[in-house]
Amino acid sequence: MEITLSKDQKASLGEDIYKVVINSVDKARKDASLDSKDFFRKKEACKYLGVSNNTFDHFIEDGLTYHIVRGITLYSKEEIKQYILEH
């Protein structure tokens, strides 16, 4: 089967494909940056685990370790993994 597109349709399709690729690359970069970090802020930790802020708060209440450095609360990736494996 052959599909024939006009110049405008080809241009529009090309732009749409370009946007999808750019968005996918940006998402992959963001996801990869989480994997390369040893410490997270709360929002990053929630994203890393794929849980809501409220669920993460329950983890903290249940004993998830955190560190405060110059007023910034940080969560260790290794301690998060350990907490998840123990609970």
MDAnalysis code that builds the backbone (N, CA, C; Angstrom):
import MDAnalysis as mda
import numpy as np

u = mda.Universe.empty(261, n_residues=87, atom_resindex=np.repeat(np.arange(87), 3), trajectory=True)
u.add_TopologyAttr("name", ["N", "CA", "C"] * 87)
u.add_TopologyAttr("resid", np.arange(1, 88))
u.add_TopologyAttr("resname", ["MET", "GLU", "ILE", "THR", "LEU", "SER", "LYS", "ASP", "GLN", "LYS", "ALA", "SER", "LEU", "GLY", "GLU", "ASP", "ILE", "TYR", "LYS", "VAL", "VAL", "ILE", "ASN", "SER", "VAL", "ASP", "LYS", "ALA", "ARG", "LYS", "ASP", "ALA", "SER", "LEU", "ASP", "SER", "LYS", "ASP", "PHE", "PHE", "ARG", "LYS", "LYS", "GLU", "ALA", "CYS", "LYS", "TYR", "LEU", "GLY", "VAL", "SER", "ASN", "ASN", "THR", "PHE", "ASP", "HIS", "PHE", "ILE", "GLU", "ASP", "GLY", "LEU", "THR", "TYR", "HIS", "ILE", "VAL", "ARG", "GLY", "ILE", "THR", "LEU", "TYR", "SER", "LYS", "GLU", "GLU", "ILE", "LYS", "GLN", "TYR", "ILE", "LEU", "GLU", "HIS"])
u.atoms.positions = np.array([
    [0.852, -1.164, 0.000],
    [0.000, 0.000, 0.000],
    [0.895, 1.222, 0.000],
    [0.563, 2.173, -0.816],
    [1.325, 3.409, -0.917],
    [0.450, 4.566, -0.463],
    [1.050, 5.428, 0.352],
    [0.333, 6.618, 0.837],
    [1.006, 7.833, 0.235],
    [0.227, 8.688, -0.347],
    [0.755, 9.910, -0.949],
    [0.349, 11.099, -0.085],
    [1.349, 11.894, 0.281],
    [1.105, 13.083, 1.105],
    [1.482, 14.334, 0.331],
    [0.767, 15.392, 0.607],
    [1.132, 16.675, 0.003],
    [2.369, 17.227, 0.715],
    [2.973, 18.269, 0.160],
    [4.136, 18.901, 0.800],
    [3.794, 19.374, 2.207],
    [2.633, 19.984, 2.355],
    [2.219, 20.484, 3.674],
    [2.027, 19.332, 4.661],
    [1.443, 18.245, 4.219],
    [1.236, 17.082, 5.079],
    [2.568, 16.463, 5.486],
    [3.504, 16.379, 4.536],
    [4.836, 15.855, 4.842],
    [5.532, 16.731, 5.874],
    [5.432, 18.042, 5.681],
    [6.076, 18.983, 6.607],
    [5.450, 18.865, 7.997],
    [4.139, 18.788, 8.043],
    [3.435, 18.667, 9.316],
    [3.794, 17.359, 10.021],
    [3.820, 16.271, 9.266],
    [4.185, 14.974, 9.833],
    [5.621, 15.002, 10.354],
    [6.512, 15.600, 9.585],
    [7.907, 15.722, 10.013],
    [8.037, 16.509, 11.305],
    [7.296, 17.597, 11.429],
    [7.322, 18.406, 12.655],
    [6.790, 17.609, 13.845],
    [5.714, 16.864, 13.623],
    [5.138, 16.054, 14.702],
    [6.121, 14.981, 15.164],
    [6.758, 14.319, 14.228],
    [7.741, 13.285, 14.575],
    [8.906, 13.917, 15.331],
    [9.363, 15.067, 14.869],
    [10.465, 15.775, 15.533],
    [10.107, 16.087, 16.990],
    [8.900, 16.580, 17.233],
    [8.460, 16.908, 18.596],
    [8.435, 15.674, 19.491],
    [7.938, 14.561, 18.950],
    [7.881, 13.316, 19.722],
    [9.288, 12.866, 20.093],
    [10.203, 12.917, 19.139],
    [11.576, 12.493, 19.395],
    [12.232, 13.400, 20.431],
    [12.084, 14.702, 20.292],
    [12.682, 15.654, 21.233],
    [12.132, 15.427, 22.639],
    [10.831, 15.255, 22.773],
    [10.222, 15.006, 24.085],
    [10.733, 13.704, 24.691],
    [10.886, 12.685, 23.867],
    [11.386, 11.399, 24.354],
    [12.837, 11.505, 24.809],
    [13.648, 12.216, 24.067],
    [15.054, 12.409, 24.442],
    [15.143, 13.199, 25.744],
    [14.349, 14.253, 25.871],
    [14.350, 15.043, 27.111],
    [13.947, 14.193, 28.309],
    [12.924, 13.369, 28.145],
    [12.485, 12.501, 29.243],
    [13.578, 11.503, 29.601],
    [14.212, 10.931, 28.603],
    [15.293, 9.973, 28.859],
    [16.447, 10.636, 29.602],
    [16.776, 11.852, 29.241],
    [17.848, 12.581, 29.943],
    [17.481, 12.816, 31.403],
    [16.255, 13.214, 31.643],
    [15.811, 13.451, 33.020],
    [15.822, 12.161, 33.825],
    [15.333, 11.086, 33.220],
    [15.319, 9.794, 33.902],
    [16.740, 9.318, 34.196],
    [17.631, 9.500, 33.256],
    [19.020, 9.071, 33.433],
    [19.707, 9.881, 34.518],
    [19.341, 11.145, 34.656],
    [19.988, 11.972, 35.675],
    [19.620, 11.477, 37.067],
    [18.425, 10.922, 37.251],
    [18.061, 10.358, 38.546],
    [18.906, 9.130, 38.853],
    [19.178, 8.341, 37.833],
    [19.968, 7.132, 38.044],
    [21.412, 7.436, 38.403],
    [21.905, 8.591, 37.999],
    [23.299, 8.920, 38.261],
    [23.504, 9.637, 39.597],
    [22.429, 9.967, 40.285],
    [22.532, 10.679, 41.561],
    [22.632, 9.706, 42.730],
    [23.378, 10.125, 43.762],
    [23.461, 9.338, 44.992],
    [22.491, 9.845, 46.055],
    [22.100, 11.121, 45.969],
    [21.179, 11.734, 46.925],
    [20.089, 12.474, 46.167],
    [18.879, 12.424, 46.741],
    [17.734, 13.077, 46.131],
    [17.107, 14.066, 47.097],
    [16.476, 15.078, 46.530],
    [15.522, 15.868, 47.293],
    [14.222, 15.061, 47.275],
    [13.259, 15.489, 48.063],
    [12.041, 14.694, 48.238],
    [11.311, 14.426, 46.922],
    [11.129, 15.452, 46.122],
    [10.399, 15.295, 44.862],
    [11.108, 14.288, 43.955],
    [12.438, 14.356, 43.910],
    [13.207, 13.417, 43.093],
    [13.089, 11.992, 43.641],
    [13.105, 11.872, 44.962],
    [12.983, 10.552, 45.585],
    [11.627, 9.930, 45.261],
    [10.581, 10.735, 45.313],
    [9.241, 10.242, 44.954],
    [9.230, 9.765, 43.505],
    [9.826, 10.554, 42.618],
    [9.862, 10.185, 41.206],
    [10.697, 8.924, 41.008],
    [11.813, 8.827, 41.704],
    [12.688, 7.659, 41.606],
    [11.932, 6.385, 41.974],
    [11.130, 6.462, 43.034],
    [10.371, 5.304, 43.493],
    [9.037, 5.126, 42.768],
    [8.582, 6.195, 42.132],
    [7.283, 6.129, 41.469],
    [6.137, 6.139, 42.454],
    [6.302, 6.899, 43.561],
    [5.260, 6.985, 44.583],
    [4.851, 8.435, 44.782],
    [3.702, 8.617, 45.401],
    [3.219, 9.967, 45.680],
    [3.953, 10.566, 46.877],
    [3.814, 11.856, 47.031],
    [4.393, 12.566, 48.166],
    [3.858, 11.995, 49.480],
    [2.551, 11.706, 49.529],
    [1.945, 11.161, 50.753],
    [2.507, 9.786, 51.100],
    [2.684, 8.947, 50.094],
    [3.262, 7.625, 50.336],
    [4.680, 7.768, 50.863],
    [5.440, 8.677, 50.272],
    [6.819, 8.890, 50.727],
    [6.837, 9.403, 52.166],
    [5.869, 10.256, 52.513],
    [5.759, 10.725, 53.904],
    [5.557, 9.546, 54.859],
    [4.786, 8.543, 54.441],
    [4.583, 7.342, 55.267],
    [5.904, 6.591, 55.446],
    [6.701, 6.540, 54.395],
    [8.013, 5.893, 54.504],
    [8.876, 6.610, 55.541],
    [8.838, 7.923, 55.523],
    [9.620, 8.726, 56.480],
    [9.126, 8.465, 57.899],
    [7.806, 8.492, 58.082],
    [7.222, 8.225, 59.401],
    [7.581, 6.829, 59.891],
    [7.759, 5.911, 58.953],
    [8.064, 4.520, 59.278],
    [9.567, 4.283, 59.466],
    [10.371, 5.336, 59.322],
    [11.787, 5.193, 59.628],
    [12.772, 5.395, 58.499],
    [12.306, 5.794, 57.321],
    [13.243, 6.076, 56.238],
    [14.202, 7.179, 56.681],
    [15.480, 6.911, 56.540],
    [16.512, 7.848, 56.970],
    [16.610, 9.032, 56.009],
    [16.880, 10.200, 56.564],
    [17.129, 11.388, 55.748],
    [18.242, 12.197, 56.394],
    [18.797, 13.114, 55.639],
    [19.916, 13.933, 56.095],
    [19.602, 15.397, 55.792],
    [19.895, 16.255, 56.744],
    [19.692, 17.683, 56.528],
    [21.063, 18.334, 56.429],
    [21.312, 18.947, 55.283],
    [22.583, 19.618, 55.032],
    [22.282, 21.063, 54.666],
    [22.715, 21.970, 55.535],
    [22.476, 23.408, 55.320],
    [21.004, 23.706, 55.021],
    [20.146, 23.049, 55.766],
    [18.707, 23.292, 55.639],
    [18.029, 22.532, 54.509],
    [18.775, 21.731, 53.773],
    [18.204, 20.962, 52.666],
    [18.094, 19.500, 53.095],
    [16.893, 18.939, 52.979],
    [16.687, 17.544, 53.337],
    [17.008, 16.668, 52.132],
    [17.902, 15.708, 52.361],
    [18.336, 14.810, 51.295],
    [18.101, 13.364, 51.697],
    [17.838, 12.535, 50.691],
    [17.588, 11.117, 50.893],
    [18.603, 10.336, 50.070],
    [19.301, 9.422, 50.709],
    [20.304, 8.609, 50.049],
    [19.646, 7.526, 49.211],
    [20.088, 7.380, 47.978],
    [19.546, 6.335, 47.111],
    [19.761, 4.960, 47.745],
    [20.931, 4.729, 48.305],
    [21.223, 3.428, 48.916],
    [20.335, 3.172, 50.135],
    [20.105, 4.206, 50.948],
    [19.239, 4.041, 52.124],
    [17.785, 3.834, 51.714],
    [17.369, 4.468, 50.627],
    [16.018, 4.246, 50.101],
    [15.879, 2.792, 49.654],
    [16.870, 2.295, 48.910],
    [16.834, 0.899, 48.461],
    [16.785, -0.056, 49.657],
    [17.611, 0.222, 50.645],
    [17.648, -0.627, 51.836],
    [16.304, -0.607, 52.556],
    [15.718, 0.573, 52.700],
    [14.407, 0.691, 53.361],
    [13.368, -0.144, 52.618],
    [13.330, -0.007, 51.295],
    [12.339, -0.727, 50.488],
    [12.537, -2.240, 50.629],
    [13.766, -2.692, 50.613],
    [14.034, -4.130, 50.718],
    [13.667, -4.694, 52.095],
    [13.727, -3.856, 53.118],
    [13.442, -4.319, 54.486],
    [11.960, -4.236, 54.836],
    [11.167, -3.542, 54.039],
    [9.754, -3.354, 54.394],
    [8.823, -3.970, 53.409],
])
